[in-house]
Amino acid sequence: MSLEVVIDADFVRAVAAIPEDADLLLRKVEGNPAAGQTGDISPRKLMELLGIEKYRAPYNPRFLCAAVHSLVPRNPYIREYVDFLKGVEPALTCRYLSAALYNEWQRPFALEVLLSYGEREETVRAAGWAMTVPELREIALQFYKSCGPTAATVRSMMGALKNEDPDVRNSATNVLLDWGAKALPFINPPIPGSRNYGIIRYVIDPIKPEAA
């Protein structure tokens, strides 16, 4: 799965539509949102610069966008931003967090926040993509284990079984085996002769006895 599957055009347009004053703010703190770099600034200081009260921050697009772009390792306040974003309504942040997956420095922290929201369309898509990135795979696996088998998560794992990378296929196989018979209601019977018939049989057969 490519990153383009995770990040659709709406996400890109949303980030491109950052208000001009927010862009100037980020430059003021030595940042450029397009490059994914921000200054070492705390959430409280950022609120002061924006002139917003703390209770309004979770609903302020400029603050949310700046907070996501502050998810860089060198920022000493990064855990404050991560904890803050985890507490915000996902509908307000998913587009910014998904777009941040484009940036190699921001992506581990953006993914951590994104997947903390539980099963959503955006989070399952992001987890499916993260399965293909070695350094992010463990975060994705923890997400699938936490969510358990659902129509969306099982479909995502079945898709991973078709990946060319054997490590991705093995990881997906292990998740399905961990889910056991609980995953069966969401698995379409494999069609003999299809490309992935053999590997799906390998996953389904061992858990058939549990379903009895």
NORPEDA-V712393 format. One record per backbone hydrogen bond with DSSP energy under -0.5 kcal/mol. NH is the residue of the N-H (numbers start at 1). CO is the residue of the C=O. E is the energy in kcal/mol with one decimal. If there is no record, write none. Layout:
NH|CO|E  NH|CO|E
This chain:
5|2|-1.3  6|2|-0.8  6|3|-0.5  7|3|-2.8  8|6|-0.8  11|8|-0.8  12|8|-1.5  13|9|-2.7  14|10|-2.2  15|11|-2.0  16|12|-2.2  17|13|-1.3  18|15|-1.3  22|19|-0.7  23|19|-1.8  24|20|-2.4  25|21|-2.0  26|22|-2.3  27|23|-1.8  28|24|-2.0  29|25|-1.4  30|27|-1.7  31|26|-2.2  32|37|-1.6  35|32|-1.4  36|32|-0.9  37|32|-1.4  41|39|-1.5  46|42|-2.3  47|43|-2.2  48|44|-1.9  49|45|-2.4  50|46|-1.9  51|47|-1.2  52|47|-2.1  56|53|-1.2  57|53|-0.9  57|54|-0.8  58|54|-0.5  59|56|-1.8  60|57|-1.5  61|59|-0.7  64|60|-2.6  65|61|-2.5  66|62|-2.2  67|63|-2.8  68|64|-2.2  69|65|-2.0  70|66|-0.5  70|67|-0.9  71|68|-1.6  72|70|-2.3  75|72|-2.0  76|74|-0.6  78|75|-1.8  80|77|-0.6  81|77|-1.7  82|78|-2.6  83|79|-2.5  84|80|-2.2  85|81|-2.8  86|82|-1.9  87|83|-0.8  87|84|-1.1  88|85|-1.3  92|89|-2.1  93|89|-0.7  93|90|-1.0  94|90|-2.7  96|93|-0.6  97|93|-2.6  98|94|-2.7  99|95|-1.7  100|96|-1.7  101|97|-0.6  101|98|-1.1  102|99|-1.7  103|100|-1.7  104|102|-0.5  107|103|-2.5  109|106|-0.6  110|106|-2.8  111|107|-2.6  112|108|-1.7  113|109|-2.2  114|110|-2.7  115|111|-2.9  116|112|-0.9  116|113|-0.6  117|114|-1.3  118|115|-1.4  120|118|-0.6  124|120|-2.5  125|121|-1.8  126|122|-2.2  127|123|-2.6  128|124|-2.3  129|125|-1.9  130|126|-2.7  131|127|-1.6  132|129|-1.8  133|130|-1.6  134|132|-0.6  136|133|-2.1  137|133|-1.2  137|134|-0.6  140|136|-1.8  141|137|-2.7  142|138|-2.1  143|139|-1.5  144|140|-2.2  145|141|-2.3  146|142|-2.0  147|143|-2.5  148|144|-2.4  154|150|-2.6  155|151|-1.6  156|152|-2.0  157|153|-2.2  158|154|-2.7  159|155|-1.8  160|156|-1.6  161|157|-1.2  162|159|-1.4  163|160|-1.4  166|164|-0.6  168|165|-0.5  169|165|-2.0  170|166|-2.7  171|167|-2.0  172|168|-2.4  173|169|-2.5  174|170|-2.3  175|171|-2.0  176|172|-2.4  177|173|-2.4  178|174|-2.1  179|175|-2.1  180|176|-1.7  182|179|-1.3  183|180|-1.9  184|181|-1.0  185|181|-0.5  186|183|-1.7  187|184|-1.8  188|186|-0.6  192|190|-0.6  194|191|-2.4  197|194|-1.4  200|196|-2.2  201|197|-2.4  202|198|-1.8  203|199|-1.4  204|200|-2.9  205|201|-2.6  206|202|-0.7  207|204|-1.3  208|204|-0.7  208|205|-1.2  209|205|-0.5  211|207|-0.9  211|208|-1.1  212|208|-0.7  212|209|-1.0
